[in-house]
């Protein structure tokens, strides 16, 4: 099993390390053709507007939508969450618009308001270490979306079928259990189609 990490911007090497700790092979995805070689995709943090522009420039919008239509799991962290959302507060146009969520960008404030905490996540036994850096928040979810965790009553981890998102950066810690959760989603999808 190969997990791709969209390598247009953001914490790519950290995600690769976490995926490998979770027991899967991880590869960078820089061209749309490389999506054919992976069974799951991570869209890392970074700057969502920049990632969106680069995705449009290199043809990733349609390619990732097609990848998603086939039920392939996608995991968006921080800016990746914004890129997957159907609605972005204060912005007319979404990027991939795949997940039935509304997000507020930089909801936790600027870089200096970054923090770490332990979060309980549904489906994972012990709390997960989460690093919040200019993190977005999920302000609204559709009926198909399952809330996996909250921080101070705000939604910060959610899943909709084969789509997983977190407001925070799980890859910036040694705790790879959220990546393990994602790898298990890919395994389940692979088993369902074989």
Backbone bond lengths (Angstrom), bond angles and torsions (degrees), N, CA, C in turn:
res aa  C-N    CA-C-N  psi(-1)  N-CA   C-N-CA  omega(-1)  CA-C   N-CA-C  phi
1 X - - - 1.459 - - 1.521 109.78 -
2 X 1.327 115.37 133.42 1.468 120.78 178.27 1.519 109.68 -116.80
3 X 1.339 114.79 134.41 1.460 120.95 176.07 1.524 107.49 -112.63
4 X 1.315 116.31 126.66 1.461 120.90 179.14 1.520 111.32 -91.31
5 X 1.319 115.64 145.98 1.457 121.01 172.22 1.528 106.47 -119.00
6 X 1.331 116.89 117.60 1.463 121.26 -179.33 1.526 108.23 -61.29
7 X 1.319 116.03 116.50 1.470 120.64 -170.53 1.523 112.34 -106.89
8 X 1.345 116.50 51.19 1.464 120.96 176.43 1.521 110.74 -92.11
9 X 1.342 115.85 -31.19 1.466 122.23 -179.04 1.517 107.56 -172.01
10 X 1.324 117.78 155.87 1.462 120.73 171.78 1.514 114.11 104.36
11 X 1.336 115.13 -168.92 1.472 123.15 -172.11 1.524 111.29 -82.25
12 X 1.319 116.36 69.36 1.461 121.86 -173.89 1.531 111.60 -71.82
13 X 1.340 117.80 -50.78 1.474 120.56 -175.69 1.525 111.13 -63.53
14 X 1.332 117.64 -34.59 1.468 120.54 178.90 1.530 111.21 -65.69
15 X 1.327 117.03 -39.43 1.468 119.85 176.34 1.526 110.68 -65.90
16 X 1.310 116.92 -40.34 1.468 120.18 179.07 1.524 109.92 -59.84
17 X 1.320 116.60 -45.06 1.466 121.07 179.48 1.539 110.20 -60.42
18 X 1.342 117.33 -45.31 1.474 121.07 -178.64 1.523 111.76 -63.94
19 X 1.332 116.99 -41.16 1.476 121.10 178.37 1.529 110.16 -63.53
20 X 1.333 116.61 -42.13 1.465 119.66 179.37 1.525 111.29 -66.01
21 X 1.346 117.15 -37.68 1.470 120.37 175.03 1.528 110.81 -62.56
22 X 1.339 116.11 -30.85 1.471 121.20 178.68 1.529 112.18 -81.06
23 X 1.335 116.86 2.93 1.461 120.56 172.38 1.515 116.72 89.53
24 X 1.326 117.45 17.45 1.471 120.24 178.27 1.525 109.59 -120.37
25 X 1.327 115.45 163.03 1.464 120.25 175.88 1.527 108.06 -84.98
26 X 1.330 116.13 135.83 1.464 120.32 -179.71 1.526 109.81 -119.81
27 X 1.324 116.08 138.87 1.466 121.24 179.60 1.525 109.56 -135.95
28 X 1.324 116.29 152.35 1.467 119.35 175.28 1.526 109.19 -81.52
29 X 1.327 115.13 145.92 1.466 121.76 176.88 1.526 106.99 -118.46
30 X 1.354 115.26 110.65 1.463 120.52 179.54 1.522 112.44 -115.13
31 X 1.340 116.12 -15.45 1.470 121.39 -179.95 1.526 108.41 -129.71
32 X 1.327 116.48 148.14 1.471 119.58 -176.55 1.528 112.05 -60.33
33 X 1.340 118.05 -30.60 1.471 120.77 -179.13 1.532 111.03 -61.58
34 X 1.340 116.17 -28.70 1.472 120.21 -176.62 1.528 112.55 -70.94
35 X 1.335 117.81 -15.17 1.465 120.67 176.24 1.523 111.53 -63.64
36 X 1.333 117.25 -27.47 1.467 121.15 -179.43 1.529 112.13 -66.16
37 X 1.337 116.67 -19.60 1.468 120.70 -176.62 1.524 113.80 -94.76
38 X 1.341 117.89 -2.54 1.467 119.39 -176.04 1.530 110.72 -119.98
39 X 1.341 114.70 153.25 1.467 120.01 -179.70 1.531 112.54 -102.97
40 X 1.329 116.18 -10.16 1.462 121.52 177.62 1.523 108.05 -150.03
41 X 1.332 116.85 159.30 1.464 120.17 -176.42 1.525 110.21 -138.94
42 X 1.328 115.60 134.99 1.463 121.23 172.88 1.527 108.59 -106.59
43 X 1.320 116.06 131.25 1.467 121.58 171.98 1.528 105.72 -105.87
44 X 1.339 116.84 108.25 1.466 119.56 -171.44 1.526 113.15 -79.13
45 X 1.335 113.78 176.33 1.458 120.34 175.24 1.519 110.32 -70.15
46 X 1.303 115.99 -179.09 1.461 122.53 -175.06 1.515 106.00 144.38
47 X 1.309 116.97 -135.97 1.464 121.21 178.42 1.521 107.24 -119.71
48 X 1.335 116.60 114.66 1.470 119.89 -169.77 1.525 113.34 -60.02
49 X 1.332 118.11 -37.55 1.469 119.98 179.96 1.519 110.43 -64.88
50 X 1.329 116.50 -42.41 1.473 121.23 178.36 1.525 110.59 -64.71
51 X 1.333 117.04 -45.79 1.470 120.60 179.41 1.527 109.32 -60.06
52 X 1.337 116.75 -44.55 1.468 120.90 179.15 1.524 112.19 -59.27
53 X 1.335 116.26 -44.28 1.477 120.27 178.76 1.525 111.14 -62.50
54 X 1.331 116.48 -44.93 1.470 120.43 -179.55 1.526 111.05 -66.10
55 X 1.334 116.84 -36.95 1.470 119.96 177.37 1.522 110.55 -63.17
56 X 1.334 116.53 -40.86 1.470 119.34 177.96 1.526 110.52 -66.37
57 X 1.317 115.77 -44.19 1.469 121.13 -177.39 1.533 111.70 -59.45
58 X 1.336 116.55 -40.11 1.471 120.40 -174.91 1.525 114.09 -101.08
59 X 1.333 117.89 10.78 1.465 121.24 173.96 1.517 115.45 79.09
60 X 1.326 117.14 18.67 1.466 119.93 -175.90 1.529 113.79 -77.95
61 X 1.334 118.23 -23.01 1.469 119.08 -175.85 1.536 110.08 -58.58
62 X 1.323 117.11 -57.18 1.476 120.43 179.80 1.521 111.47 -65.23
63 X 1.340 116.36 -40.58 1.466 120.46 -177.34 1.530 111.12 -61.63
64 X 1.325 117.53 -42.86 1.473 119.98 -179.33 1.528 110.44 -74.28
65 X 1.326 117.66 -34.18 1.472 119.24 174.90 1.527 110.36 -61.35
66 X 1.332 117.11 -41.67 1.473 120.89 177.31 1.524 110.96 -64.68
67 X 1.327 116.20 -41.97 1.465 122.78 177.79 1.535 109.18 -57.70
68 X 1.321 116.15 -43.28 1.463 122.11 179.77 1.526 111.70 -68.61
69 X 1.322 117.20 -39.50 1.477 121.30 -179.48 1.514 111.76 -59.17
70 X 1.333 116.33 -28.55 1.468 121.19 178.16 1.525 111.86 -81.66
71 X 1.336 116.95 4.19 1.461 120.76 176.72 1.518 114.42 82.58
72 X 1.340 116.67 7.83 1.460 119.42 179.32 1.527 109.77 -68.50
73 X 1.350 117.67 129.99 1.465 119.83 -178.66 1.529 113.66 -63.76
74 X 1.342 114.91 141.47 1.472 122.43 177.14 1.525 107.31 -131.41
75 X 1.325 115.58 136.66 1.469 122.77 -178.61 1.522 107.88 -123.74
76 X 1.327 117.30 118.22 1.464 121.92 178.26 1.516 110.76 -109.89
77 X 1.331 116.97 125.62 1.464 120.79 177.92 1.522 109.91 -112.31
78 X 1.322 116.86 134.49 1.464 124.28 178.13 1.540 110.58 53.20
79 X 1.316 119.05 -107.48 1.473 119.99 178.25 1.527 111.19 -60.58
80 X 1.322 116.89 -31.99 1.472 121.19 177.46 1.518 111.85 -61.22
81 X 1.330 116.68 -34.06 1.463 121.99 174.73 1.528 109.46 -61.97
82 X 1.324 116.59 -45.90 1.474 121.47 -179.71 1.529 110.11 -61.56
83 X 1.331 115.94 -41.39 1.469 121.70 -178.44 1.540 111.02 -63.77
84 X 1.334 117.54 -33.16 1.470 121.20 -178.73 1.534 113.19 -82.07
85 X 1.335 117.47 -20.46 1.467 121.95 -172.59 1.528 113.24 -67.77
86 X 1.336 114.81 145.17 1.475 120.24 174.81 1.522 111.72 -74.10
87 X 1.351 116.50 -30.84 1.464 120.13 -176.41 1.526 110.87 -134.36
88 X 1.333 116.21 134.97 1.463 122.60 177.59 1.526 106.93 -121.87
89 X 1.326 116.25 121.27 1.469 119.81 -178.26 1.532 110.56 -59.56
90 X 1.354 115.94 134.05 1.454 121.21 177.81 1.522 114.07 76.74
91 X 1.327 116.70 11.13 1.467 120.38 -178.23 1.533 107.80 -135.26
92 X 1.302 116.87 132.36 1.472 119.93 -177.41 1.518 112.58 -73.25
93 X 1.317 115.33 -37.00 1.462 119.37 -170.89 1.520 110.94 -114.47
94 X 1.334 115.73 132.41 1.462 121.25 173.34 1.530 108.17 -86.63
95 X 1.315 116.88 175.79 1.472 120.96 -179.83 1.535 109.31 -96.48
96 X 1.328 118.33 -83.26 1.471 120.95 178.62 1.527 111.97 -84.19
97 X 1.336 116.96 -30.14 1.475 122.64 178.86 1.524 112.06 52.50
98 X 1.336 116.87 46.92 1.465 120.99 -177.52 1.521 113.50 -98.12
99 X 1.315 117.55 -28.95 1.462 120.47 -172.62 1.518 110.60 -110.96
100 X 1.338 115.60 135.23 1.464 121.86 -173.71 1.537 110.73 -78.15
101 X 1.332 114.90 67.16 1.463 121.68 179.02 1.526 109.67 -136.24
102 X 1.338 114.97 154.53 1.461 122.06 171.21 1.522 106.29 -110.36
103 X 1.332 117.05 134.98 1.461 120.05 -179.18 1.529 111.49 -124.43
104 X 1.335 114.22 149.72 1.464 121.97 172.08 1.524 106.52 -109.89
105 X 1.308 116.55 124.54 1.470 121.07 -179.51 1.525 110.31 -74.74
106 X 1.344 115.74 150.28 1.481 122.30 176.22 1.527 112.74 45.62
107 X 1.329 116.43 38.94 1.465 120.69 -174.40 1.519 113.13 -65.72
108 X 1.324 116.50 -24.75 1.462 120.02 -179.25 1.525 112.06 -94.30
109 X 1.315 117.48 11.11 1.460 120.05 177.27 1.514 112.86 93.65
110 X 1.316 115.66 -165.40 1.458 122.44 -173.09 1.514 112.24 -82.15
111 X 1.339 114.50 -178.58 1.463 122.61 -177.77 1.538 112.33 -51.33
112 X 1.327 117.01 -42.20 1.469 119.25 -175.19 1.523 112.04 -70.54
113 X 1.343 117.39 -14.47 1.465 120.00 175.36 1.524 111.75 -91.22
114 X 1.337 117.02 16.20 1.457 120.91 177.70 1.529 109.24 -68.62
115 X 1.342 115.37 150.38 1.467 119.18 -179.52 1.523 110.08 -157.46
116 X 1.336 115.52 167.01 1.461 122.55 175.42 1.516 108.80 -119.61
117 X 1.327 116.59 148.54 1.461 120.51 177.03 1.527 109.07 -155.56
118 X 1.325 116.45 166.40 1.467 121.90 172.81 1.517 108.23 -98.84
119 X 1.321 116.22 129.89 1.468 122.02 -175.81 1.513 110.91 -120.17
120 X 1.314 116.13 134.09 1.455 119.13 168.68 1.521 108.97 -76.33
121 X 1.331 117.23 129.35 1.476 121.40 179.77 1.528 107.90 -123.81
122 X 1.332 116.52 125.35 1.459 121.80 179.45 1.534 109.47 -56.73
123 X 1.331 116.23 129.33 1.463 120.51 -179.88 1.518 113.22 96.36
124 X 1.333 117.31 -7.04 1.469 121.37 177.41 1.534 106.66 -124.40
125 X 1.333 116.63 127.13 1.468 121.49 -170.76 1.529 114.52 -59.88
126 X 1.314 116.32 -55.32 1.468 120.30 -175.47 1.530 109.77 -99.49
127 X 1.347 118.26 158.20 1.474 119.49 177.16 1.535 112.63 -57.88
128 X 1.321 115.45 146.26 1.464 123.93 -179.09 1.530 108.22 -98.80
129 X 1.340 116.30 139.88 1.470 120.93 176.74 1.526 108.03 -78.54
130 X 1.320 117.03 125.38 1.471 121.89 -175.61 1.521 110.21 -124.79
131 X 1.335 115.40 133.43 1.465 121.72 177.58 1.531 107.86 -110.06
132 X 1.324 115.81 118.17 1.467 121.46 -179.66 1.529 108.86 -101.99
133 X 1.350 116.26 118.95 1.468 121.63 178.33 1.528 107.61 -129.01
134 X 1.328 117.69 111.44 1.478 122.09 -175.61 1.524 110.12 42.43
135 X 1.322 114.38 48.43 1.466 120.60 -168.60 1.531 112.94 -75.56
136 X 1.333 115.64 144.27 1.466 120.12 172.15 1.533 109.46 -81.92
137 X 1.304 116.28 167.28 1.468 122.57 175.26 1.514 109.23 -126.00
138 X 1.320 115.85 148.94 1.460 120.57 172.48 1.531 106.19 -91.04
139 X 1.313 117.06 114.69 1.463 120.77 -175.15 1.527 112.76 -95.70
140 X 1.335 116.87 -16.96 1.456 120.72 -178.72 1.518 109.36 -156.21
141 X 1.333 116.63 141.35 1.467 120.31 177.94 1.520 110.40 -128.85
142 X 1.332 115.15 148.29 1.459 120.69 175.79 1.527 111.01 -80.25
143 X 1.342 116.25 175.02 1.472 122.53 -176.29 1.521 114.00 -62.14
144 X 1.338 117.15 -28.11 1.468 120.65 -176.44 1.525 112.29 -85.15
145 X 1.320 116.75 -5.39 1.469 120.70 -174.03 1.526 110.39 -93.34
146 X 1.334 115.07 129.59 1.464 121.19 176.47 1.529 108.92 -100.30
147 X 1.319 116.56 125.66 1.461 121.20 176.76 1.527 107.69 -80.06
148 X 1.327 117.15 121.86 1.468 121.52 -178.43 1.525 112.33 -96.99
149 X 1.332 118.05 -27.92 1.463 119.51 175.44 1.520 111.23 -160.89
150 X 1.354 112.84 155.56 1.457 120.20 176.31 1.525 108.56 -130.49
151 X 1.334 114.71 156.81 1.461 121.42 173.09 1.520 106.31 -130.22
152 X 1.328 117.25 121.07 1.471 122.47 -175.67 1.536 111.00 49.32
153 X 1.323 114.69 47.12 1.479 123.99 177.99 1.529 114.00 66.04
154 X 1.315 117.86 13.23 1.471 121.21 176.20 1.536 108.46 -107.85
155 X 1.343 116.40 141.26 1.471 120.73 -177.16 1.529 110.14 -76.20
156 X 1.347 115.92 125.08 1.470 119.67 -178.40 1.530 113.94 -126.73
157 X 1.342 117.99 -10.23 1.471 121.55 173.90 1.520 107.16 -140.58
158 X 1.348 116.80 133.65 1.462 119.72 -179.04 1.522 110.32 -151.33
159 X 1.328 113.35 159.75 1.472 119.77 179.00 1.522 109.27 -139.11
160 X 1.323 114.40 140.74 1.465 121.17 172.98 1.520 106.29 -133.25
161 X 1.330 116.27 97.20 1.464 120.20 -178.30 1.518 111.77 59.36
162 X 1.328 116.04 -111.77 1.473 121.29 -176.73 1.538 112.40 -92.12
163 X 1.339 117.10 6.54 1.464 121.05 -179.05 1.526 109.99 -108.99
164 X 1.340 115.80 132.11 1.457 122.43 -179.58 1.522 108.24 -128.24
165 X 1.336 117.16 137.52 1.470 119.77 178.27 1.525 111.01 -138.78
166 X 1.339 114.47 149.49 1.467 120.55 172.14 1.519 108.77 -137.81
167 X 1.352 115.67 141.51 1.470 121.51 177.72 1.520 111.11 -71.14
168 X 1.299 115.75 -22.09 1.468 123.24 -171.04 1.525 111.28 -107.04
169 X 1.329 114.51 179.94 1.472 122.51 -178.42 1.528 109.86 -107.83
170 X 1.337 118.91 93.55 1.466 119.42 178.02 1.530 111.85 -71.27
171 X 1.332 116.10 -19.66 1.477 120.55 -176.25 1.522 112.97 -77.17
172 X 1.328 117.43 -11.32 1.466 120.03 -177.61 1.524 112.55 -90.98
173 X 1.334 116.30 12.39 1.469 120.96 176.01 1.529 107.99 -127.22
174 X 1.330 115.85 175.75 1.472 119.89 175.32 1.523 111.59 -85.78
175 X 1.319 116.88 -0.34 1.460 122.71 -179.26 1.533 108.64 -86.30
176 X 1.328 116.09 107.39 1.482 119.09 -175.92 1.530 112.10 -103.82
177 X 1.341 117.81 16.72 1.473 118.77 -174.24 1.531 114.26 -68.12
178 X 1.325 118.68 -29.23 1.472 118.61 175.62 1.529 109.70 -70.14
179 X 1.331 116.93 -34.73 1.470 120.04 173.98 1.533 109.85 -66.88
180 X 1.345 116.51 -37.53 1.464 120.15 176.08 1.531 110.05 -61.15
181 X 1.323 116.44 -42.33 1.463 121.94 177.27 1.537 109.58 -57.63
182 X 1.339 116.24 -44.20 1.468 120.87 179.92 1.529 111.23 -66.51
183 X 1.333 117.04 -43.11 1.475 121.06 177.24 1.536 109.58 -59.19
184 X 1.333 117.11 -40.10 1.472 120.62 177.76 1.532 111.22 -64.59
185 X 1.346 117.41 -35.44 1.472 120.86 175.17 1.531 110.20 -61.30
186 X 1.341 116.32 -41.67 1.476 120.55 -179.76 1.520 109.86 -66.78
187 X 1.344 116.59 -43.54 1.476 120.67 178.92 1.530 110.63 -58.66
188 X 1.332 116.52 -43.73 1.464 121.16 -179.81 1.529 110.24 -63.38
189 X 1.348 116.33 -41.36 1.473 119.65 178.61 1.529 110.69 -65.16
190 X 1.332 117.35 -43.40 1.465 121.20 179.68 1.530 110.29 -61.43
191 X 1.346 116.42 -40.67 1.467 120.43 -179.74 1.517 110.69 -65.85
192 X 1.335 117.03 -33.95 1.471 120.81 -177.31 1.532 112.11 -73.20
193 X 1.338 116.71 -22.61 1.478 118.14 -178.13 1.531 112.65 -103.15
194 X 1.346 116.73 -7.64 1.483 117.58 -178.41 1.517 111.30 -89.08
